[in-house]
């Protein structure tokens, strides 16, 4: 006896309908850390800006700024 899903086409769902690409991907996009943003953050911090002000420059939250940019660097 064969399992039911062994003959299923990977391009169809359980009802035999063809799969369509998702229109809007779910969830928030991951933050992309870059060397340029890292250097900019260090320079802005040296200039006297707060973490909250620096976070608005690359377009991230203050929590994200601390998560990605404080390891080994003094932002």
ABEGO torsion letter per residue (X at the ends): XBBAAAABBAABBAAGBBBBBBABBBEBBBBBBBAAAAAAAAAAAAAGBBAAAAAAAAGBBAAAAAAAAABGBBX
